Amino acid sequence: MADLIYLAVVFLVIALIAYVLGARGVAWFSVDVAKIFVWIFVILFIITLVWRILSGA
């Protein structure tokens, strides 16, 4: 799951660089992809947390 956070950070860095260089469309697309990765991470984290609590581990 840490790979998802890494990918989100990479896309945010790409978005910042693209924004500074003037490629606004690429920047917003990168931000949207980063948000998707963060949401997937949060959902998987919650599912894993609930699974661990319910299994008694």
Summary of the structure (lengths in Angstrom):
residues: 57
radius of gyration: 15.1
end to end distance: 19.0
largest distance: 51.6
contacts: 142
relative contact order: 0.17
helix: 91%
strand: 0%
